[in-house]
Amino acid sequence: MDTNLPVSAHPRVVIVGCGFGGLRLAKELRNAPVQVVVIDRNNYHNFQPLLYQVATGALEADSIAYPIRKIFAGQENFFYRMGDVQRVDTQRNTVVTSVGDIRYDYLVLATGSLTNFFGIESIEKNGMQIKSIPNALNLRSFIFQNFEKALLTENPQERQALLNIVVVGGGPTGVEISGSLAEMRKHVLPKDYPELDMQNMQIFLVEAGPALLGPMSKKSQDDAKRYLDELGVRVRLNTSIKKFEDCRAYFSDTEYIPTENLVWAAGVNGAAVEGIPEQAVTRNKRINVNLWSQVQGFDNVFAIGDVANMVTEDMPKGLPMLAPVAQQQADLLAENLQRILQGQAPVPFKYKNKGVMAIVSRNKAVVDLPKDVHFNGIFGWFTWLFVHLMTLVGFRNKVVAFVDWAFSYFSSDQALRLIIRPFSRKDVKDDKGKKAAEHKTATAEYIPTPPAIQEAAVER
Ligand SMILES: Cc1cc2nc3c(=O)[nH]c(=O)nc-3n(C[C@H](O)[C@H](O)[C@H](O)COP(=O)(O)OP(=O)(O)OC[C@H]3O[C@@H](n4cnc5c(N)ncnc54)[C@H](O)[C@@H]3O)c2cc1C
């Protein structure tokens, strides 16, 4: 029991997850009279907003991750255990983990979110997601592996399927990855693959709703769409991908895009942990909390960040899944835990929206600030770079990211195109450890490309 954690005279706060929320909370408790125990399955903090840059070879994986132990070096009340939390036993005030049981006085769930495939099994098995560093590295390898394969085939339709990329989901991640791929097609790939005709590489961005960047202003939505049009990304709004099988991303039973590469960026669910009663968990697996992050039905269990469903007057559907929400909730919870320990009433949360932004490509980004302030273009792009550089964890990471970005900007090149760990769908296991289903690769039998899509493919 307790994975050899030292006995302390102070109450123990166990934090599950060292993402944006968990990291901030553990730091803010550095001087509090508590023992802080962080459990995360990864021994690093992952800066998710820049995952797409790792996937497209613009940044090294190391520059968006930072070792948890290094972040907390010198914090005397801090302890870390690397493990997977499998279940919470609220009767025994214990979390059951892959490395043993850990007792808590106060428990904070900061487990973030998981990709939501909306029950479409073929996409879960065959599509690529972008939620973790291994996902991003897989995607990078897969794209370049398919380019290498495209050089070898004599079948034009097979070549097109290997080169085509379908990104599903027109939120910031979908927009950012499509823009970045389009830049790669323009500046990087023609130099690396002069034997391939880049006209055959189509980037489709498919969004089920009527606009890109759903929660942003109409102006930002229109600007982002215009930027992507200019880059030659084929944006299809009001369109859903129904399944992805045998190198075809289907809109309907008969209409499809031939592709080996489908990137699923269409939604996430909360990563609710087993053991939290069903009535406290929403349909999209977020945990209902009150305005001081206390989980419905418990005094000593809290949830913050993406996994927490906190409803406020102006956000009746729950606060958005964004890094600043997780961080602000962590700040307040650190204060409230100390208030609770002193027998004082906790203070309710108020979200301070400092704005949202999305980058499309070099010199092109959209920014919405409070009070209806919007800007775009090169100023938006600099704002995006500055904010992301400043929020990266660790001085080394800031320097490496800055150097990589400066190099790309002045050379129109991206240095990171190595296939160090080739990706194979056969190696991928789902959350339950099951192997992915057999997916015919692009060398499988080909059905002719439907006329509508063929036309789109040569129109650029
Ligand atoms: C590709 C992408 C781009 C994004 N871009 C932006 C952006 O530009 N701006 C923005 O504000 N937000 C962005 N977000 C959202 C933002 O990253 C999240 O809102 C934020 O990470 C939420 O923080 P969190 O602490 O709740 O969870 P996370 O940061 O996701 O951290 C959760 C942690 O919990 C750990 N964990 C989970 N379950 C377990 C378990 N059972 N056992 C042990 N450990 C566990 C995970 O390993 C992880 O370290 C983006 C997200 C993605 C995926």
The ligand as an ORCA input file, in Angstrom:
! r2SCAN-3c Opt
* xyz 0 1
  C      -3.916     18.729    -30.405
  C      -4.441     19.640    -29.333
  C      -4.315     21.016    -29.473
  C      -4.791     21.871    -28.481
  N      -4.639     23.231    -28.629
  C      -5.025     24.061    -27.634
  C      -4.796     25.466    -27.726
  O      -4.254     25.955    -28.728
  N      -5.177     26.254    -26.680
  C      -5.781     25.721    -25.556
  O      -6.092     26.467    -24.622
  N      -6.019     24.408    -25.451
  C      -5.659     23.565    -26.459
  N      -5.885     22.222    -26.347
  C      -6.607     21.729    -25.159
  C      -5.683     21.659    -23.971
  O      -4.534     20.936    -24.289
  C      -6.443     21.024    -22.834
  O      -7.571     21.821    -22.544
  C      -5.574     20.898    -21.607
  O      -4.490     20.047    -21.867
  C      -6.392     20.378    -20.429
  O      -5.553     20.230    -19.322
  P      -5.828     19.080    -18.268
  O      -4.892     19.307    -17.150
  O      -7.283     18.992    -17.981
  O      -5.471     17.717    -19.024
  P      -4.185     17.292    -19.843
  O      -3.297     18.431    -20.114
  O      -4.700     16.508    -20.986
  O      -3.432     16.304    -18.849
  C      -3.964     15.093    -18.423
  C      -2.845     14.256    -17.834
  O      -3.409     13.169    -17.156
  C      -2.680     11.989    -17.429
  N      -3.634     10.885    -17.255
  C      -4.857     10.767    -17.799
  N      -5.484      9.683    -17.356
  C      -4.636      9.084    -16.499
  C      -4.720      7.904    -15.717
  N      -5.810      7.131    -15.699
  N      -3.644      7.546    -14.974
  C      -2.523      8.322    -14.956
  N      -2.401      9.457    -15.673
  C      -3.445      9.834    -16.434
  C      -2.195     12.180    -18.848
  O      -1.038     11.389    -19.107
  C      -1.895     13.683    -18.874
  O      -0.567     13.962    -18.508
  C      -5.418     21.343    -27.324
  C      -5.556     19.952    -27.189
  C      -5.060     19.108    -28.179
  C      -5.206     17.619    -28.022
*
